[in-house]
Amino acid sequence: MAKSKQIVSGEVKMVTKKEYARIVEKNSPKSKTYVNCIKAFLIGGAICAVGQGLLELYKYIGIEEKDAKTLVSVSLIFLGVLLTALGVYDKIAKHAGAGTLVPITGFANAVSSPAIEFKTEGFVTGLGAKMFIIAGPVIVYGTSAAIVYGIVLWVLNMFGIKLF
């Protein structure tokens, strides 16, 4: 049976995997998965409800629906960046977790928070270089996946297979 080393009051004591697992279980914080899921759902839903409210407001004041939808995206991005700059978005994300990552405001936060953090280093080496440190991989892999998906659909279409 494999053994791990444990240091107890200056001396090394060998423990089994079962004993180690028991020690880890005893000292690990309890999971709050259900509470976290409910918070993510409610706060993420609230962000989406704000977006829907903005859409209805823009349509009410006479903006065409297509333009209103674009304006909603711009407004939510602006709000995400503003709340990030004020330090409020991180406090919301602390409770909401993934509920703040999924909406467009999460992407705005991912782009703006490194830029705000490194702004003192200047526009090029700070803001410009660090802006996409978090969101950059998402953009690269998202774009790459879209290209692969498009090629697959194009090849299937060449053989007469239409998925959409």
C-alpha positions in Angstrom: 0.0 0.0 0.0 1.3 3.4 -0.9 2.2 5.7 1.9 2.5 9.5 2.1 4.7 11.5 4.5 3.1 13.6 7.2 5.2 15.8 9.5 3.9 15.7 13.1 5.7 17.9 15.7 9.0 17.8 13.9 9.1 14.0 13.0 8.0 12.4 9.7 5.2 9.9 10.0 4.0 7.7 7.1 0.3 7.6 6.5 -1.8 5.5 4.1 -3.9 6.9 1.2 -7.0 6.2 3.2 -5.6 8.1 6.2 -4.5 10.9 4.0 -8.0 11.1 2.4 -9.6 11.2 5.8 -7.3 14.0 6.9 -8.1 16.0 3.7 -11.8 15.4 4.1 -11.7 16.5 7.8 -9.8 19.8 7.0 -11.5 20.8 3.7 -14.3 23.4 3.8 -17.7 22.1 3.1 -19.1 22.6 -0.4 -22.0 25.1 -0.8 -22.8 23.9 -4.3 -26.6 24.3 -4.1 -26.5 27.8 -2.5 -23.9 28.8 -5.1 -26.0 27.5 -8.0 -29.1 29.4 -6.7 -27.1 32.6 -6.4 -25.6 32.2 -9.9 -29.0 31.6 -11.3 -30.7 34.5 -9.6 -28.0 37.1 -10.1 -27.3 36.0 -13.7 -31.1 36.1 -14.3 -31.2 39.6 -12.8 -28.5 40.8 -15.2 -30.5 39.3 -18.1 -33.6 40.9 -16.8 -31.8 44.3 -16.8 -31.0 43.7 -20.4 -34.6 42.8 -21.2 -35.8 45.9 -19.4 -33.3 48.1 -21.4 -34.6 46.5 -24.6 -38.2 47.3 -23.7 -37.2 50.9 -22.7 -35.4 51.5 -26.0 -38.3 50.1 -28.0 -40.7 52.2 -25.9 -38.9 55.4 -26.8 -39.1 54.6 -30.5 -35.9 52.8 -31.4 -36.4 50.0 -33.9 -36.0 46.5 -32.4 -32.8 45.7 -34.4 -31.2 48.9 -33.3 -32.5 48.5 -29.7 -30.9 45.1 -29.4 -27.5 46.5 -30.4 -28.0 49.3 -28.0 -28.8 46.9 -25.2 -25.5 45.0 -25.9 -23.5 48.3 -25.8 -25.3 49.4 -22.7 -24.6 46.2 -20.8 -20.9 46.3 -21.9 -20.7 49.9 -20.6 -22.4 48.9 -17.3 -20.0 46.0 -16.9 -16.9 48.1 -17.5 -18.3 50.9 -15.2 -19.1 48.5 -12.4 -15.6 46.9 -12.8 -13.9 50.3 -12.6 -15.9 51.2 -9.5 -15.0 47.8 -7.9 -18.6 46.8 -7.7 -18.6 44.0 -10.3 -16.1 41.9 -8.3 -18.3 42.1 -5.2 -21.3 40.9 -7.2 -19.2 38.2 -8.8 -18.0 37.0 -5.4 -21.6 36.0 -4.6 -22.8 35.1 -8.1 -19.9 33.1 -9.5 -20.7 31.9 -13.0 -23.9 34.0 -12.9 -21.8 37.0 -13.8 -19.5 35.3 -16.3 -22.1 34.1 -18.8 -23.8 37.4 -19.7 -22.0 39.9 -21.9 -21.2 41.9 -18.8 -18.8 39.1 -17.8 -16.9 39.5 -21.0 -16.7 43.2 -20.5 -15.4 42.6 -17.0 -12.8 40.1 -18.3 -11.5 42.6 -20.8 -11.6 45.7 -18.6 -10.3 44.5 -15.3 -6.7 43.7 -16.5 -6.7 47.0 -18.4 -7.8 48.9 -15.3 -5.3 47.1 -13.1 -2.3 47.8 -15.4 -3.2 51.3 -16.6 -0.4 52.8 -14.5 2.1 51.1 -16.8 1.0 53.2 -19.7 -1.3 52.9 -22.7 0.9 50.5 -24.7 2.7 48.3 -22.2 -0.1 48.5 -19.6 -3.5 49.0 -21.0 -2.9 47.7 -24.5 -0.8 44.7 -23.6 -2.8 43.5 -20.7 -6.4 44.2 -21.9 -6.8 40.7 -23.5 -4.8 38.7 -21.0 -8.0 37.0 -19.8 -10.3 37.4 -22.7 -7.7 36.8 -25.4 -7.8 33.0 -25.2 -11.6 33.0 -25.2 -11.5 35.1 -28.4 -8.9 32.9 -30.1 -10.5 29.6 -29.3 -14.0 30.8 -29.9 -13.0 32.1 -33.4 -11.0 29.0 -34.1 -14.0 26.8 -33.1 -16.3 28.9 -35.3 -14.0 28.4 -38.3 -13.8 24.6 -37.8 -17.5 24.4 -37.4 -18.0 26.5 -40.6 -15.7 24.2 -42.5 -17.5 21.1 -41.3 -20.8 22.6 -42.3 -19.4 23.6 -45.7 -18.0 20.1 -46.4 -21.3 18.5 -45.3 -23.2 20.9 -47.5 -20.9 19.8 -50.5 -22.2 16.2 -50.0 -25.8 17.4 -49.9 -26.1 17.1 -46.1 -27.9 20.2 -44.7 -28.1 20.6 -40.9 -29.8 23.9 -40.9 
